Amino acid sequence: MTAEKQKRERDNPTPPVANVPKCTDFSAAMGTEVNFTGITGPCTISPGNTPWPFSVGPNIVFPLVGNTKIYVLSSLTVGNDYQYVVSCCQTESAPHTVTVTG
């Protein structure tokens, strides 16, 4: 790897990816790409009772259009839990949370 490429990667690191089963809570750093897994049919992720934590939406409709990527917003407060509701979970009324770690 050239010194220029190393510098570019150091200055603009690739955000981590969190593979998240659709009906679970998770923790992630701001800027983390979120890949919801286990969604096989129509499904919507909608707001809970906190500020919206994702870069797409509110209301993320699956299947996603094109190559849409979802990220944890970088404007959130570290240590806080942010709610979202997944319509295709058996307990639809129960919100799930993402805890922001940094």
LINLINVEN-V621707 format. One record per residue. N is the residue number from 1. RES is the residue in one small letter. SS is DSSP state (alpha for helix, beta for strand, coil for the rest). Layout:
# LINLINVEN-V621707
N|RES|SS, N|RES|SS
This chain:
# LINLINVEN-V621707
1|m|coil, 2|t|coil, 3|a|alpha, 4|e|alpha, 5|k|alpha, 6|q|alpha, 7|k|alpha, 8|r|alpha, 9|e|alpha, 10|r|alpha, 11|d|alpha, 12|n|coil, 13|p|coil, 14|t|coil, 15|p|coil, 16|p|coil, 17|v|beta, 18|a|beta, 19|n|beta, 20|v|beta, 21|p|beta, 22|k|coil, 23|c|coil, 24|t|coil, 25|d|coil, 26|f|beta, 27|s|beta, 28|a|beta, 29|a|coil, 30|m|coil, 31|g|coil, 32|t|coil, 33|e|beta, 34|v|beta, 35|n|beta, 36|f|beta, 37|t|beta, 38|g|coil, 39|i|coil, 40|t|coil, 41|g|coil, 42|p|coil, 43|c|beta, 44|t|beta, 45|i|beta, 46|s|beta, 47|p|beta, 48|g|coil, 49|n|coil, 50|t|coil, 51|p|coil, 52|w|coil, 53|p|coil, 54|f|beta, 55|s|coil, 56|v|coil, 57|g|coil, 58|p|coil, 59|n|coil, 60|i|beta, 61|v|beta, 62|f|beta, 63|p|coil, 64|l|coil, 65|v|coil, 66|g|coil, 67|n|coil, 68|t|coil, 69|k|coil, 70|i|beta, 71|y|beta, 72|v|beta, 73|l|coil, 74|s|coil, 75|s|coil, 76|l|coil, 77|t|coil, 78|v|coil, 79|g|coil, 80|n|coil, 81|d|beta, 82|y|beta, 83|q|beta, 84|y|beta, 85|v|beta, 86|v|beta, 87|s|coil, 88|c|coil, 89|c|coil, 90|q|coil, 91|t|coil, 92|e|coil, 93|s|coil, 94|a|coil, 95|p|coil, 96|h|beta, 97|t|beta, 98|v|beta, 99|t|beta, 100|v|beta, 101|t|coil, 102|g|coil
